[in-house]
Every structure is written in C-alpha cells, then in structure tokens.
Amino acid sequence: MDIRIGNGFDIHKLAPGLPLTLCGVTIPSEKGCVAHSDGDVAIHALCDALLGALALGDIGKHFPDTSDEYKGIDSRILLKRVCEMVTKRGWRIGNVDITLILQKPKLAPHIPEMRKMLASVLELDMERVSIKATTSEKIGFIGREEGIATFASILLFN
C-alpha cells in the first residue's frame, strides 16, 4: 500500500453583510468571506491538501479566480471535482483534519453539522472527518476580526 499526506492553507478577509460558509454550512455571523467563489476557506484548504498530496498544484491552478465560471460557485462543487481527480488516479481518502482560526462567531455548535456535510461530500464516515476551531486570542488580523484562516491535512492511500 502507498500513502500520501497533503496539507492545505487558506485565508480570507472578512467583511460585514457577506455570508459565512464553512465546510458547506452557512454560519450565522455579522461578517463573511470576501471571495470570488463562496469563500469557504475550509473547503479551499481541503482542496489544496488533496491536490498537494498528489502534486497536482493548487486550487487556483484548477479553478482560477479570474474565471467567470467560478464566480460565486459553491465550494462543495470544487471539492467534488478535486475528489474525482483523486479517485481517478486510484487514491482514497483515509482521513481529513481541519483547523479553523476565527475570533468570532464561536464555531463549536456548528462543528457536528460541518463534519456531517463534509463526510457526505467526501463519501466518508464522520469518524474520518475532524474539524476543530480556535481563536487567535485577539492577536493580529484574525483577533481584530478582519479575517479567517484554515489549515487542512489529509491522508490518501491506494
């Protein structure tokens, strides 16, 4: 058996009046992500982790933010397409681990729904999908509620 590990990172600016979508779930919030797509930083980081594990580049290479085709697109569609690239090459996802860094809103109440959503899109058991949230202790741009960052790690096997 061969295994690959991938990691991804994404960051977005936050602005008032925009929706906040994380792991395919809309979270009640005063601010949302400024983005070309729906701004789902968790799914974007996850896509980069999957692509990186197979040395396929990054999300911007496959879904450029200069293309009208991806304007406002639901990031779950992008994740499905990335998963197709992975499975077409004979790989399967072992597990996913995501860390969201956001000062507010508190994400803990939404994590079960986010895990369920990602597990569904990835066609995995929920026990293979980990999502954690933390703040930056009011330090830096995240602490000032100007942005959100996400790290994602995955294990692939064939």
C-alpha positions as CSV (number, residue, x, y, z in Angstrom):
1,M,0.0,0.0,0.0
2,D,1.2,3.5,-0.9
3,I,0.2,6.5,1.2
4,R,0.4,10.3,0.7
5,I,-0.1,13.1,3.1
6,G,-1.3,16.6,2.0
7,N,-1.7,19.9,3.8
8,G,-3.5,23.0,2.7
9,F,-4.0,26.5,3.9
10,D,-6.4,29.3,3.0
11,I,-7.1,32.7,4.3
12,H,-9.8,35.2,3.5
13,K,-10.7,38.8,4.5
14,L,-13.9,39.2,6.4
15,A,-16.5,42.0,5.6
16,P,-19.9,42.9,7.0
17,G,-23.0,41.8,5.2
18,L,-21.5,38.7,3.5
19,P,-22.5,35.1,4.2
20,L,-20.0,33.0,6.2
21,T,-19.9,29.5,4.7
22,L,-17.6,26.9,6.3
23,C,-17.5,23.2,5.3
24,G,-20.6,23.8,3.2
25,V,-22.6,25.1,6.1
26,T,-23.8,28.7,6.4
27,I,-22.9,30.0,9.8
28,P,-24.9,32.9,11.4
29,S,-22.4,35.8,11.5
30,E,-22.2,39.6,11.1
31,K,-19.3,39.1,8.7
32,G,-18.5,36.7,5.8
33,C,-15.6,36.0,3.5
34,V,-14.6,38.3,0.7
35,A,-14.0,35.9,-2.2
36,H,-14.6,35.1,-5.9
37,S,-16.4,31.9,-5.0
38,D,-18.5,31.4,-1.9
39,G,-15.3,31.9,0.2
40,D,-15.4,28.6,2.0
41,V,-11.9,28.7,3.4
42,A,-12.2,25.2,4.9
43,I,-13.1,23.5,1.7
44,H,-10.4,25.6,-0.2
45,A,-7.7,24.4,2.2
46,L,-9.0,20.9,1.9
47,C,-8.9,21.0,-1.9
48,D,-5.3,22.3,-1.7
49,A,-4.4,19.4,0.7
50,L,-5.8,16.8,-1.7
51,L,-4.2,18.4,-4.7
52,G,-0.9,18.8,-2.9
53,A,-0.7,15.1,-1.8
54,L,-0.7,14.1,-5.5
55,A,1.5,17.0,-6.6
56,L,-1.4,18.4,-8.8
57,G,-0.8,22.0,-8.0
58,D,-3.3,24.1,-6.1
59,I,-6.9,25.2,-6.2
60,G,-6.1,28.4,-8.1
61,K,-4.5,26.3,-10.9
62,H,-7.6,24.3,-11.4
63,F,-10.3,26.8,-10.6
64,P,-8.8,30.3,-11.2
65,D,-10.5,33.3,-9.6
66,T,-10.1,35.1,-12.9
67,S,-12.8,32.8,-14.5
68,D,-16.4,33.8,-14.5
69,E,-17.2,30.1,-14.4
70,Y,-16.3,30.0,-10.7
71,K,-17.8,33.3,-9.7
72,G,-19.9,32.7,-6.6
73,I,-19.6,28.9,-7.0
74,D,-20.5,26.6,-4.1
75,S,-17.1,25.2,-3.0
76,R,-18.6,21.8,-2.5
77,I,-18.7,21.5,-6.3
78,L,-15.0,22.3,-6.4
79,L,-14.3,19.7,-3.7
80,K,-16.3,17.1,-5.6
81,R,-14.2,17.8,-8.7
82,V,-11.0,17.5,-6.8
83,C,-12.2,14.2,-5.3
84,E,-12.8,13.0,-8.8
85,M,-9.2,13.8,-9.7
86,V,-8.0,11.9,-6.7
87,T,-10.1,8.8,-7.3
88,K,-9.5,8.7,-11.0
89,R,-5.8,8.2,-10.1
90,G,-6.6,5.3,-7.8
91,W,-6.4,7.0,-4.4
92,R,-8.8,7.0,-1.5
93,I,-9.1,9.4,1.4
94,G,-8.1,7.9,4.8
95,N,-9.0,10.9,7.0
96,V,-9.4,14.6,7.0
97,D,-8.3,17.0,9.8
98,I,-9.3,20.7,9.6
99,T,-8.4,23.6,11.9
100,L,-10.4,26.8,11.6
101,I,-9.0,30.0,13.1
102,L,-11.6,32.7,13.7
103,Q,-12.1,35.1,16.5
104,K,-15.9,35.0,16.2
105,P,-18.5,33.7,15.9
106,K,-17.9,30.6,18.1
107,L,-18.0,27.6,15.8
108,A,-18.3,24.7,18.3
109,P,-22.1,24.5,18.0
110,H,-21.8,24.1,14.2
111,I,-19.0,21.5,14.1
112,P,-21.2,18.4,14.1
113,E,-23.2,19.8,11.1
114,M,-19.9,20.8,9.3
115,R,-18.5,17.3,9.8
116,K,-21.7,15.7,8.6
117,M,-21.7,17.9,5.4
118,L,-18.0,17.2,4.6
119,A,-18.4,13.5,5.3
120,S,-21.3,13.5,2.8
121,V,-19.4,15.3,0.1
122,L,-16.3,13.2,0.6
123,E,-18.3,10.0,0.9
124,L,-16.6,9.2,4.2
125,D,-17.8,8.1,7.6
126,M,-18.0,11.0,10.0
127,E,-15.3,9.4,12.2
128,R,-12.8,10.1,9.4
129,V,-13.6,13.9,9.4
130,S,-12.2,16.0,12.2
131,I,-12.9,19.7,12.4
132,K,-11.5,21.9,15.2
133,A,-11.9,25.7,15.8
134,T,-9.7,28.1,17.7
135,T,-9.3,31.8,18.1
136,S,-6.1,33.8,17.8
137,E,-6.5,35.2,21.3
138,K,-7.4,38.6,19.9
139,I,-3.9,38.8,18.3
140,G,-3.3,40.1,14.7
141,F,-5.8,40.4,11.8
142,I,-7.8,37.4,13.0
143,G,-8.0,38.7,16.5
144,R,-9.2,42.1,15.1
145,E,-12.0,40.1,13.3
146,E,-10.6,41.2,9.9
147,G,-10.0,37.6,8.6
148,I,-10.2,33.9,8.9
149,A,-7.6,31.2,8.3
150,T,-7.8,27.4,7.9
151,F,-5.4,24.5,7.8
152,A,-6.3,21.1,6.4
153,S,-4.4,17.8,6.5
154,I,-5.4,14.6,4.7
155,L,-4.1,11.1,4.3
156,L,-4.5,9.3,0.9
157,F,-3.9,5.6,0.3
158,N,-4.2,3.2,-2.6
